[in-house]
Amino acid sequence: MTNHSHFYSDTQESQGILGNFAQISGLDGDRLLEDLFFNWQQTLGNLKHSYANATSHLIDEISVPVSQKIINDSLDNFVVKNVDMLHHLRLDIHDGWLRLYATINIKGIFANVASNFELVHLQLDGHTQRLVLRQISDTDVLELHTKSWWQAPLAKFALRAYHVIFRKDPLPLILSQIEIKGVPFTEHKGSIVYLELGRWLGKVDIIINTIKKIQINQGILEREQLILKAAPNFSEILSLGDPNTPIITEKDNPKQASSKS
């Protein structure tokens, strides 16, 4: 009760000062109060926007190394364990390229295959989590088992025929045939393979919240590690949110507060 009376007396005092000023200057008191409120709102909004823009340029980019082991552990946890047809998925990372190993089981055909890729694009932010690879070698069939004796020679013949007829490797097509809840595991265009990581990362709040704070637009492959080029998002780190969002809203208008009193 005391706090409310104190707020009421402060409001009366401020209105009295503004009233006296308005009387001397010949201006309307209510209009003067509204103009002061909106000018103050605009000033603080500009300060917030300028601060968010200034901090975003303090550190243009930082390098974040991610080890090969961490990547493979993540692939196992977020991909392999969610795809029945995919038994194993591993990356061996080298300078400028990587070798992908995959063990798949499609309609009774159990195959362990490997192929080489380049990293074309990597984007991780609050809206998009995408990995884009380019295949730079044909697929090596390291191991092949089938339930029926005739499936193995038929599968090998199909692979050779695909190379001869279409003059390209079948691995991107095979990966796109693996579905997770009706959605293809990957998409491809020629030798380019697109992997939407958000299908799995979107379920892990701690990862998404971290990605919102650090935007990644580039990755560099080095021996047994991936170097992420990251730009800190200071608006999210400092919990500023959208710099265009008003700090003071209409509910803070002292004219409304005094009327409710």
QUIWOUR-V93132 format. One record per helix or strand of 3 or more residues. SS is the DSSP state (@ for helix, = for strand). FROM is the first residue (numbers start at 0). LEN is the number of residues. If there is no record, write none. Layout:
<<SS FROM LEN> <SS FROM LEN>>
This chain:
<<@ 1 24> <@ 28 28> <= 61 6> <@ 67 11> <@ 79 3> <= 85 9> <= 96 10> <= 108 16> <= 128 7> <= 139 7> <@ 148 18> <@ 170 7> <= 186 3> <= 191 5> <@ 197 4> <@ 204 9> <= 213 9> <= 224 8> <@ 233 4> <@ 249 3> <@ 253 7>>
